[in-house]
């Protein structure tokens, strides 16, 4: 299945997401979404991300979609 929304992050965005994950003071949901986005940036499929983090494939797809259309929270 082709990816409908591709993720292409800048170095600054990657650094911010890694900081969110490393500090660990945010909600678990936010950390999982940050990990999904980073994995998507590496070119992994929705299925691979879902299996890795124990979430549904639709969660990964929605997270990608929100990032692509700009509805994601600022990191």
Long-range contacts (C-beta under 8 A, 24 or more apart in sequence): 1-45, 1-46, 3-45, 3-46, 3-64, 4-61, 4-64, 4-65, 5-61, 5-64, 5-65, 5-67, 5-68, 6-40, 6-64, 6-68, 7-37, 7-40, 7-41, 7-64, 7-67, 7-68, 8-41, 9-37, 9-38, 9-41, 13-75, 14-38, 14-41, 16-75, 17-75, 19-75, 20-75, 30-73, 33-63, 33-72, 34-75, 36-60, 36-63, 36-64, 37-63, 37-64, 37-67, 37-72, 40-64
